[in-house]
Structures are given as C-alpha cells and as structure tokens.
C-alpha cells in the first residue's frame, strides 16, 4: 500500500457545490484550489473529486461525454493540472472519479457505435442483434434503448437511460451478441479505459476512486472474471504508474482487494448495515439509545477476516448518493460519529459540509439527483451573500441553499472552540499521532451486543494497544473488559474508567485508552 494512503483522511468534493470563483452559480476547479488550505487545516490530506469531465449532466457528471476533457463549467484541463500541482505542494493527494461502466449517449464512442456500418466502436457497447430483442432481462443490465439509431439492435444501459453500458464481455455468454471477456471488442474497451487512466496519471493525478467497480463484466455473479479484469488493470498500472492508487466502490473487499484495489469503499446499500449506524429510524449514534450496531459489526468482521485481516474498508461520513448525516444526527451526536470514523481501519472519507453538520434539504431533483439533491447543496462558508459560496444572484445557484436560522457555516465553527469542526480536527491529529489508529492497524471488537451500549473495540499492533470506547446513548453504561488502563489519550464528554476489568462509560462520551 502506498505510504501516503496509510495516514490519509479524504475529503470528498462535489465540484458544482464547493466554491464558485466566476459568479456563474456553479462551483469550479479554481475554487477548489482556493480552498486547499482550508481542507489542509481541517486535517484532510487527500481529495476525492466527483466527476468533473465533459457531460450533459443528466446524472451530475456520471454520464461522461469525454473522459479526457474537463467540463467548461468547472474550468480547463490546465486548471485541473494546477490543482494536482497545488495539492502536491501541500503534501496532499488527489483522486479523480473514474466511471468505467458506462458513458453518456453524447460520447463520441457511442455516436460511432450507433452507425449501421461496422467500425472500430461497433463493439464498444453491448448491443443485441435485433432492435426487437430487449437486453434488459440479463444480469447486470438495468435497461435498454431501442429505435434510437440506424443500427439494427438494442443497446444495454446502466442506471439511467442516457448511460449506455460499455462492453467488457460476459463471464458466461449465452447469446450470439454477447462478447466473451477475451473477445477483441471487450479487450478494446479495457484498453480504452487504461488510456484514460494514463492520460490523467501522466498529468499529476494520484489515482482513482472507481465507480461501481464490481459491475463491469456482465453475468458474473461470483465476480471471478471482474477480479481478473482489475488484476489486468493493476498490472498495467504497476508497469507504468506503480504509485497510482485505486479505491473501489464495490462493497466486497474480499473481491476488490484481490483485484488489486488498495481499499474498498463501503456501500450504503446491500448487506453492509452501514445505515444502522447513522441513517435509519433509530441510528446507533443517536443519544436516544435505541440503536443496534451488532449487525454492522458482524458484517464488518466477516469482510475483515475474508481479507486476511487487512480490512482496508473505507467508511464515509456520507457522500453524494445518500441523505446528509445531519438529517439524522445533530452536531453533538456527530462528534461521537467522528470518534468512530477516525479510529477505524482503512481511510476515512468526509463529505464536504459534513464537517459542520450541514442539513439535508427537501428539493426538486436537479441533474438526476432526485432524493439525493438535498445532499448536494452549495457549501456554507460564512454569513455573507449565498453563504460565501458564490457572488452570483440567488436564482443562478446550482441548487437552493439552506434557509434555516440554525444553518451551520464554516466561519462560525472555526471560531467556536467546542464546535464539530474543531472536534474533527482534534481527532485527525490523534489518529496521526498514534499509527495503530491509521489505515492498517488491526482491530478487535471487545463489546458489541444487540440493542446494547457501549461499542468497544481495540486497535492494536504487536507492541501497542488502544481501546476505543463509545457510548452515544444518554444513559451511563458498563461492560466487562479484560484489559488494563495505562492512559487516556483522547476523550469527549466525561472519560470512561477502566478498573478491575469493568468499563464504566458515561453517557454521550468517547474515550481512547492506551491499554495493556
């Protein structure tokens, strides 16, 4: 694993909503550059940028029209290269969002693929042999488009209708139009994405967060062929860009790590039980004390063991695809959330605005956001016009902003010593001060019972042990613990006490104990 990834804390930026420098109401890359010092001051030393490439923006940029061209509303390729350069000056790293599973229907590859005459791009997407044959019934395909081109066939799509699926082949082809994974057209698609990665890595990018990395090869329920595909991608990178980092949106680290990814991004859907912690009717980290973390811990440890106890599972505060965590928990509750996130293995991810507890808004869909739109509102920097996000008129803003009297802003929290912002800053410092709290330190859950508090786990190495003790509930609790306390290295609220093999844990507290 790359050395910088070991101590990384990522900050996810949704470019259109972060900071607008040209008063068009949309965030831009020069705006990100201007705020690098802010991100560094918080303690984050790595960025994940959501897609910033040319796009019709029917899915907020996840419908790419040109992988190698920055969307004009964000700036230029030169601006993005300058972002890489300025980040590196600050000992920061930048991951771009790679969307290898599909493009937009606006992409030049797709235009060529739609032609009736066979050409280099005829096999770049998944087409059936007949316009009357729907391809949507096959595993891994969300739908199809028909009657849109001179080509006699229907084309598979991922997710929205404007996202035709790129052709990496089928693990077990059953129809004449289904390519094998080693067919020339499937290999050509793979090589085209290698070219995209090389384009940006040669210009200073440090790697990629890969969108839906486990979905590329169709009819591959066990993921065996998809793993082989990513092993091939990793071999290509090792030969030309060995320092390039890959983090997958897969949700199955036993598969993604085998495929060559450095870490896997925990999904909020599927069997992870991530939502049990922060986003459900009774979140575990709510002070009401009605939550249950046991299913999450059970699944987490299952994955941890499957990766030979390496883990490398990235747990985010949130992201652009889910409601903001501030919808469910207030800033005091969020302090305990971050005590958890910043003491777990893997790389923590903080979604822009979550460091101040930005609210989720109920908004009409913009750029395919639907219920997610309310988590994509402009950053709230200060109490000035448009919360300091943009000098544009209010009606030009990318999305409406929070009108609540208690809307949080960065400037207020940076001035308040006991704010969520400062608690996160403090926790990041503690994480880096003790290497076993970073990405590859081992973990053992000491206490996590169904419908019970506290949550207690050990981060450890052969020579050190740190006990993490979290009680989000409003009631004092106790549990047995076989370790002995040496020193408290961090606490929020009244510190827990470990004496005579009993942990006494005050309400709404977090304690990190150096143990033996």
C-alpha positions as CSV (number, residue, x, y, z in Angstrom):
1,X,0.0,0.0,0.0
2,X,1.3,3.5,-0.9
3,X,2.8,5.2,2.2
4,X,0.7,8.3,2.0
5,X,-2.5,6.2,1.9
6,X,-1.7,4.8,5.4
7,X,-2.3,8.2,7.0
8,X,-4.8,9.6,4.6
9,X,-8.1,11.3,5.6
10,X,-10.1,12.0,2.4
11,X,-12.3,15.0,1.8
12,X,-14.9,14.4,-0.9
13,X,-15.7,17.4,-3.1
14,X,-18.8,17.6,-5.3
15,X,-17.3,20.2,-7.7
16,X,-20.5,22.0,-8.6
17,X,-21.3,22.8,-5.0
18,X,-18.0,23.7,-3.4
19,X,-16.8,27.2,-4.3
20,X,-17.7,29.4,-7.2
21,X,-15.0,31.8,-8.4
22,X,-16.6,33.2,-11.6
23,X,-20.1,34.0,-10.3
24,X,-22.0,31.7,-12.6
25,X,-23.6,29.9,-9.6
26,X,-21.6,26.7,-10.1
27,X,-18.5,25.6,-8.2
28,X,-15.3,25.2,-10.2
29,X,-11.8,23.9,-10.0
30,X,-10.1,27.3,-9.3
31,X,-12.5,27.4,-6.3
32,X,-11.2,24.1,-5.0
33,X,-7.6,25.3,-5.4
34,X,-8.5,28.4,-3.3
35,X,-9.8,26.2,-0.5
36,X,-7.0,23.7,-0.3
37,X,-5.5,25.4,2.7
38,X,-8.9,25.2,4.5
39,X,-9.1,21.4,3.8
40,X,-5.5,21.0,5.0
41,X,-6.2,23.0,8.2
42,X,-9.1,20.7,9.0
43,X,-6.6,17.8,8.7
44,X,-7.6,16.1,5.5
45,X,-4.6,15.4,3.3
46,X,-6.4,13.7,0.3
47,X,-9.2,14.7,-2.1
48,X,-11.8,12.7,-4.0
49,X,-13.4,14.8,-6.7
50,X,-16.7,13.6,-8.1
51,X,-16.7,13.6,-11.9
52,X,-15.5,16.9,-13.4
53,X,-15.5,15.9,-17.1
54,X,-17.5,17.0,-20.1
55,X,-21.0,15.8,-19.7
56,X,-24.6,16.6,-20.5
57,X,-25.1,16.4,-16.7
58,X,-28.2,14.2,-16.8
59,X,-26.6,12.3,-13.9
60,X,-24.5,15.1,-12.4
61,X,-21.4,14.1,-14.4
62,X,-21.6,10.3,-14.0
63,X,-22.7,10.4,-17.6
64,X,-19.3,11.2,-19.2
65,X,-19.1,12.6,-22.7
66,X,-15.3,12.9,-22.8
67,X,-13.1,11.3,-20.1
68,X,-10.1,13.5,-21.1
69,X,-11.8,16.9,-21.1
70,X,-12.7,19.0,-18.1
71,X,-16.3,20.3,-18.3
72,X,-16.1,24.0,-19.2
73,X,-18.3,25.0,-16.3
74,X,-15.5,23.8,-14.0
75,X,-12.6,25.2,-15.9
76,X,-9.9,23.7,-18.1
77,X,-7.6,20.7,-18.2
78,X,-4.9,23.2,-17.2
79,X,-6.9,24.1,-14.1
80,X,-7.1,20.5,-13.1
81,X,-3.4,20.0,-13.6
82,X,-2.8,23.1,-11.5
83,X,-5.0,21.6,-8.7
84,X,-2.8,18.5,-8.8
85,X,0.3,20.7,-8.5
86,X,-1.0,22.9,-5.7
87,X,-2.2,19.9,-3.7
88,X,1.2,18.2,-4.0
89,X,2.9,21.4,-2.7
90,X,0.8,20.9,0.4
91,X,1.6,17.2,0.7
92,X,-1.9,16.4,-0.4
93,X,-3.1,13.9,-3.0
94,X,-6.0,13.9,-5.4
95,X,-8.1,11.0,-6.7
96,X,-10.4,11.5,-9.7
97,X,-13.7,9.7,-10.0
98,X,-13.4,7.1,-12.8
99,X,-16.7,5.9,-14.3
100,X,-15.7,2.9,-16.4
101,X,-19.0,1.1,-16.6
102,X,-20.8,3.5,-19.0
103,X,-20.6,6.8,-20.8
104,X,-23.2,9.3,-21.8
105,X,-25.1,8.9,-25.1
106,X,-23.2,12.1,-26.0
107,X,-19.9,10.4,-26.1
108,X,-18.1,10.1,-29.5
109,X,-17.7,6.4,-28.9
110,X,-21.4,6.0,-28.7
111,X,-22.1,8.1,-31.8
112,X,-19.8,5.8,-33.8
113,X,-21.3,2.7,-32.2
114,X,-24.8,3.7,-33.3
115,X,-23.8,3.6,-37.0
116,X,-25.1,0.8,-39.2
117,X,-21.8,0.3,-40.8
118,X,-19.3,-1.8,-38.8
119,X,-16.5,0.3,-37.4
120,X,-13.9,0.4,-34.6
121,X,-16.5,1.3,-32.0
122,X,-19.3,-1.2,-33.0
123,X,-18.4,-3.4,-30.1
124,X,-17.6,-0.7,-27.6
125,X,-21.1,-1.0,-26.1
126,X,-23.4,-4.0,-25.5
127,X,-25.8,-4.3,-28.5
128,X,-28.2,-7.1,-29.4
129,X,-28.5,-8.5,-32.9
130,X,-32.0,-7.2,-33.4
131,X,-33.9,-4.0,-32.5
132,X,-36.8,-6.2,-31.3
133,X,-34.6,-8.1,-28.8
134,X,-34.6,-6.4,-25.4
135,X,-31.4,-6.9,-23.5
136,X,-32.7,-5.7,-20.1
137,X,-33.5,-9.2,-18.8
138,X,-29.9,-10.2,-18.5
139,X,-28.0,-10.0,-15.2
140,X,-26.1,-6.7,-14.6
141,X,-28.1,-4.8,-17.2
142,X,-30.6,-2.2,-15.9
143,X,-32.4,-1.5,-19.2
144,X,-32.1,-0.9,-22.9
145,X,-32.5,1.7,-25.6
146,X,-34.1,0.8,-28.9
147,X,-35.0,2.6,-32.1
148,X,-32.5,5.4,-31.5
149,X,-30.1,4.9,-34.4
150,X,-29.7,3.3,-37.8
151,X,-28.0,0.3,-36.2
152,X,-30.3,-2.7,-36.1
153,X,-30.1,-3.6,-32.4
154,X,-30.9,-2.5,-28.9
155,X,-28.2,-1.3,-26.5
156,X,-27.8,-2.0,-22.8
157,X,-27.8,0.8,-20.3
158,X,-26.6,1.1,-16.7
159,X,-28.9,3.0,-14.3
160,X,-30.4,6.0,-16.3
161,X,-31.4,5.8,-20.0
162,X,-28.6,8.1,-21.0
163,X,-25.9,5.8,-19.7
164,X,-25.1,3.0,-22.3
165,X,-23.1,0.2,-20.8
166,X,-19.6,-0.3,-22.0
167,X,-18.7,-3.8,-23.3
168,X,-16.2,-5.7,-21.2
169,X,-17.8,-9.0,-22.1
170,X,-20.0,-11.6,-20.3
171,X,-18.5,-14.2,-17.9
172,X,-20.7,-16.8,-19.5
173,X,-22.1,-15.7,-22.9
174,X,-25.4,-17.3,-23.8
175,X,-26.4,-15.3,-26.8
176,X,-24.6,-14.7,-30.1
177,X,-24.4,-10.9,-29.4
178,X,-22.7,-11.4,-26.0
179,X,-19.0,-11.0,-26.1
180,X,-16.6,-13.2,-24.3
181,X,-14.3,-11.4,-21.8
182,X,-11.3,-12.0,-24.1
183,X,-13.0,-11.0,-27.3
184,X,-11.3,-8.3,-29.3
185,X,-14.1,-5.7,-28.7
186,X,-14.0,-6.4,-24.9
187,X,-10.3,-6.0,-24.7
188,X,-10.5,-2.8,-26.8
189,X,-12.8,-1.3,-24.1
190,X,-10.5,-2.3,-21.4
191,X,-7.5,-0.7,-23.2
192,X,-9.5,2.5,-23.8
193,X,-10.0,2.9,-20.0
194,X,-6.3,2.2,-19.5
195,X,-5.7,5.1,-21.8
196,X,-7.9,7.3,-19.8
197,X,-6.1,6.4,-16.6
198,X,-2.8,7.0,-18.2
199,X,-3.9,10.4,-19.5
200,X,-4.6,11.8,-16.1
201,X,-1.9,10.0,-14.2
202,X,0.7,11.5,-16.6
203,X,-0.7,14.9,-15.7
204,X,-0.3,14.6,-11.9
205,X,-3.4,12.7,-10.8
206,X,-2.6,10.3,-7.9
207,X,-5.2,7.7,-8.7
208,X,-8.9,7.0,-8.9
209,X,-12.0,6.2,-6.9
210,X,-13.7,3.7,-9.3
211,X,-17.4,4.0,-9.7
212,X,-19.3,0.6,-9.3
213,X,-16.1,-1.3,-9.9
214,X,-17.7,-4.7,-9.5
215,X,-20.3,-4.3,-12.2
216,X,-18.2,-4.1,-15.4
217,X,-18.4,-7.7,-16.6
218,X,-22.0,-9.0,-17.0
219,X,-23.4,-12.3,-15.9
220,X,-20.5,-12.7,-13.4
221,X,-22.3,-13.4,-10.1
222,X,-19.2,-14.5,-8.2
223,X,-17.1,-11.7,-9.6
224,X,-14.3,-14.0,-10.8
225,X,-13.9,-12.5,-14.2
226,X,-14.3,-9.0,-12.9
227,X,-11.5,-9.7,-10.4
228,X,-9.3,-10.8,-13.3
229,X,-10.1,-7.7,-15.3
230,X,-9.0,-5.5,-12.4
231,X,-5.8,-7.6,-11.9
232,X,-5.0,-6.8,-15.5
233,X,-5.7,-3.1,-14.9
234,X,-3.4,-3.2,-11.8
235,X,-0.7,-4.9,-13.8
236,X,-0.9,-2.2,-16.4
237,X,-0.6,0.5,-13.6
238,X,2.2,-1.3,-11.9
239,X,4.3,-1.3,-15.1
240,X,3.7,2.3,-15.9
241,X,2.3,4.1,-12.8
242,X,3.2,1.9,-9.8
243,X,2.3,4.7,-7.3
244,X,-1.3,5.1,-8.7
245,X,-3.9,4.4,-6.0
246,X,-7.2,2.6,-6.7
247,X,-10.1,2.7,-4.3
248,X,-13.2,0.8,-5.4
249,X,-16.9,1.3,-5.0
250,X,-17.5,-2.4,-4.7
251,X,-18.6,-3.2,-1.2
252,X,-17.0,-6.6,-1.2
253,X,-13.4,-6.1,-0.1
254,X,-12.5,-9.8,-0.4
255,X,-13.0,-9.4,-4.1
256,X,-11.8,-5.8,-4.7
257,X,-8.5,-6.3,-2.8
258,X,-7.9,-9.5,-4.7
259,X,-8.5,-7.5,-7.9
260,X,-5.7,-5.1,-7.0
261,X,-7.5,-2.2,-5.3
262,X,-5.8,-0.7,-2.3
263,X,-9.1,-0.2,-0.4
264,X,-12.8,-0.8,-0.9
265,X,-15.4,1.9,-0.3
266,X,-18.2,0.8,2.0
267,X,-21.6,0.8,0.3
268,X,-24.7,2.2,2.0
269,X,-26.9,-0.4,0.2
270,X,-26.6,-4.2,0.2
271,X,-25.7,-6.2,3.3
272,X,-23.3,-3.8,5.0
273,X,-25.7,-2.5,7.7
274,X,-23.9,0.9,7.4
275,X,-27.3,2.7,7.6
276,X,-27.9,1.1,11.1
277,X,-25.2,3.4,12.4
278,X,-26.2,6.8,11.1
279,X,-29.2,6.8,8.8
280,X,-32.3,4.9,10.0
281,X,-35.2,5.4,12.3
282,X,-33.1,4.7,15.4
283,X,-29.4,5.3,14.5
284,X,-26.9,3.7,16.8
285,X,-25.2,7.0,17.3
286,X,-28.3,8.8,18.4
287,X,-28.5,9.8,22.1
288,X,-31.9,8.1,22.3
289,X,-30.1,4.8,22.8
290,X,-32.4,2.6,20.7
291,X,-29.8,1.7,18.0
292,X,-28.1,-1.6,17.3
293,X,-24.6,-1.8,15.8
294,X,-24.2,-5.6,16.1
295,X,-25.3,-6.5,12.5
296,X,-22.8,-3.9,11.1
297,X,-20.0,-5.2,13.3
298,X,-20.8,-8.8,12.3
299,X,-20.7,-8.0,8.6
300,X,-17.6,-5.8,9.0
301,X,-15.7,-8.5,10.7
302,X,-16.8,-11.1,8.1
303,X,-15.3,-8.9,5.4
304,X,-12.2,-8.1,7.6
305,X,-11.5,-11.8,8.0
306,X,-12.0,-12.5,4.3
307,X,-9.3,-10.0,3.5
308,X,-6.8,-11.9,5.7
309,X,-7.3,-9.3,8.5
310,X,-6.2,-6.4,6.3
311,X,-9.6,-4.8,6.2
312,X,-8.9,-1.6,4.2
313,X,-12.6,-0.8,4.2
314,X,-13.3,2.9,3.8
315,X,-16.2,4.2,5.9
316,X,-17.6,7.6,4.8
317,X,-19.5,10.2,6.8
318,X,-21.7,10.3,3.7
319,X,-21.5,11.0,0.0
320,X,-23.3,12.5,-2.9
321,X,-25.6,9.4,-3.2
322,X,-27.3,9.5,0.3
323,X,-29.1,11.9,2.6
324,X,-26.8,14.0,4.7
325,X,-25.9,12.6,8.0
326,X,-27.2,15.9,9.5
327,X,-30.7,14.7,8.6
328,X,-30.5,12.2,11.4
329,X,-27.9,13.4,14.0
330,X,-27.1,16.8,15.5
331,X,-23.6,18.2,15.9
332,X,-23.1,16.8,19.4
333,X,-24.1,13.4,18.3
334,X,-21.8,13.8,15.2
335,X,-18.8,14.3,17.4
336,X,-19.1,10.6,18.5
337,X,-19.7,9.6,14.9
338,X,-16.3,11.1,14.0
339,X,-14.7,9.5,17.0
340,X,-15.8,6.2,15.4
341,X,-14.9,7.1,11.8
342,X,-11.5,8.4,12.6
343,X,-10.5,5.5,14.8
344,X,-11.4,2.7,12.3
345,X,-9.1,1.0,9.8
346,X,-9.0,2.0,6.2
347,X,-9.2,5.6,5.0
348,X,-11.9,7.8,6.5
349,X,-13.9,9.9,4.0
350,X,-15.5,13.2,5.0
351,X,-18.2,14.5,2.6
352,X,-17.9,18.3,2.1
353,X,-20.1,20.1,4.6
354,X,-20.4,17.1,6.9
355,X,-17.6,18.6,9.0
356,X,-20.0,21.4,10.0
357,X,-23.2,19.2,10.1
358,X,-24.9,20.7,7.0
359,X,-28.6,19.9,6.8
360,X,-30.3,17.7,4.2
361,X,-32.8,19.7,2.2
362,X,-36.1,18.6,0.6
363,X,-35.6,19.8,-3.0
364,X,-36.8,19.1,-6.5
365,X,-34.4,16.9,-8.5
366,X,-31.5,18.6,-10.2
367,X,-29.2,16.8,-12.7
368,X,-30.7,13.4,-11.9
369,X,-30.2,13.8,-8.1
370,X,-33.8,13.1,-7.1
371,X,-33.8,12.4,-3.3
372,X,-30.1,12.9,-3.3
373,X,-30.3,16.5,-4.5
374,X,-30.7,17.8,-0.9
375,X,-27.2,16.4,-0.1
376,X,-25.6,18.3,-2.9
377,X,-26.3,21.9,-2.0
378,X,-23.7,24.6,-2.1
379,X,-21.1,24.7,0.7
380,X,-21.9,27.2,3.6
381,X,-18.7,29.1,4.2
382,X,-19.8,32.2,6.1
383,X,-22.8,34.5,6.8
384,X,-22.3,36.6,3.7
385,X,-24.2,36.5,0.4
386,X,-25.0,32.9,-0.6
387,X,-23.1,31.8,2.5
388,X,-19.9,32.8,0.7
389,X,-20.3,30.1,-1.9
390,X,-20.8,32.5,-4.9
391,X,-21.2,36.1,-5.9
392,X,-24.0,35.1,-8.3
393,X,-27.6,36.1,-7.9
394,X,-29.5,33.6,-5.8
395,X,-31.6,32.3,-8.7
396,X,-28.4,31.3,-10.6
397,X,-27.1,29.0,-7.8
398,X,-26.6,25.3,-8.7
399,X,-29.2,24.4,-6.1
400,X,-31.1,26.4,-3.5
401,X,-29.4,26.8,-0.1
402,X,-30.5,26.2,3.5
403,X,-32.7,29.0,4.8
404,X,-32.9,27.7,8.4
405,X,-31.9,30.1,11.1
406,X,-29.6,27.4,12.5
407,X,-27.9,26.6,9.2
408,X,-24.3,25.9,10.1
409,X,-21.4,27.8,8.5
410,X,-17.7,27.2,8.4
411,X,-16.7,30.6,9.8
412,X,-18.8,30.2,12.9
413,X,-17.5,26.7,13.7
414,X,-13.9,27.7,13.1
415,X,-14.3,30.5,15.7
416,X,-16.1,28.2,18.3
417,X,-13.6,26.2,20.3
418,X,-16.0,23.4,21.0
419,X,-17.5,23.0,17.6
420,X,-17.9,19.9,15.5
421,X,-15.2,21.3,13.1
422,X,-12.6,21.6,15.9
423,X,-13.5,18.1,17.3
424,X,-12.8,16.6,13.9
425,X,-9.6,18.5,13.6
426,X,-8.6,17.2,17.0
427,X,-9.5,13.6,16.2
428,X,-7.5,13.7,13.0
429,X,-4.4,14.8,14.9
430,X,-4.9,12.0,17.4
431,X,-5.2,9.5,14.6
432,X,-1.9,10.5,13.1
433,X,-0.2,10.7,16.4
434,X,-0.8,7.0,17.0
435,X,0.0,5.0,13.9
436,X,-2.1,1.9,15.0
437,X,-5.2,4.2,14.6
438,X,-4.4,4.6,10.9
439,X,-5.3,2.5,7.9
440,X,-3.6,-0.8,8.5
441,X,-3.7,-1.0,12.3
442,X,-5.5,-4.2,13.4
443,X,-9.0,-4.2,15.0
444,X,-10.8,-6.5,17.5
445,X,-14.3,-5.8,18.8
446,X,-14.4,-6.2,22.5
447,X,-18.0,-5.3,23.3
448,X,-20.9,-5.0,20.8
449,X,-24.2,-6.7,21.9
450,X,-27.6,-6.5,20.1
451,X,-29.5,-3.4,21.4
452,X,-26.8,-2.6,23.9
453,X,-24.3,0.1,24.5
454,X,-21.3,0.8,24.6
455,X,-19.4,0.0,21.5
456,X,-15.8,-1.0,22.4
457,X,-13.0,-2.1,20.1
458,X,-9.3,-2.5,20.2
459,X,-6.8,-1.0,17.7
460,X,-3.6,-2.8,18.1
461,X,-0.2,-4.0,16.9
462,X,2.4,-6.4,18.4
463,X,3.6,-3.6,20.7
464,X,0.7,-1.2,21.2
465,X,-3.0,-1.3,22.2
466,X,-5.6,1.5,22.1
467,X,-9.1,0.8,23.4
468,X,-11.9,2.8,21.7
469,X,-14.9,3.2,24.0
470,X,-18.0,4.9,22.5
471,X,-21.4,5.4,24.3
472,X,-23.6,7.6,22.1
473,X,-26.7,7.0,24.4
474,X,-27.9,9.4,27.1
475,X,-27.5,6.7,29.8
476,X,-24.3,5.7,31.7
477,X,-23.4,2.1,30.9
478,X,-20.9,-0.6,32.0
479,X,-19.4,-3.7,30.4
480,X,-16.7,-6.1,31.3
481,X,-13.2,-5.6,29.8
482,X,-10.1,-7.7,30.3
483,X,-7.6,-5.0,29.5
484,X,-5.9,-2.6,31.9
485,X,-5.8,1.2,31.5
486,X,-2.5,2.9,31.1
487,X,-3.5,6.4,30.0
488,X,-6.4,8.2,28.4
489,X,-5.2,9.8,25.1
490,X,-8.5,11.3,24.0
491,X,-11.9,12.0,25.4
492,X,-15.1,13.7,24.6
493,X,-17.5,14.2,27.4
494,X,-16.6,12.6,30.7
495,X,-13.9,9.9,30.2
496,X,-14.7,6.3,30.6
497,X,-13.0,4.5,33.5
498,X,-11.4,1.0,33.3
499,X,-11.0,-0.5,36.7
500,X,-11.0,-4.1,37.9
501,X,-11.9,-5.4,34.5
502,X,-15.0,-3.2,34.3
503,X,-15.5,-0.3,31.9
504,X,-17.7,2.4,33.3
505,X,-18.8,4.6,30.4
506,X,-20.6,7.9,30.9
507,X,-23.4,9.0,28.7
508,X,-22.6,10.6,25.3
509,X,-18.9,10.0,25.6
510,X,-15.9,8.8,23.6
511,X,-12.7,7.7,25.2
512,X,-9.5,6.4,23.7
513,X,-7.5,4.5,26.3
514,X,-3.9,3.3,25.9
515,X,-4.2,-0.2,27.3
516,X,-2.2,-3.2,28.3
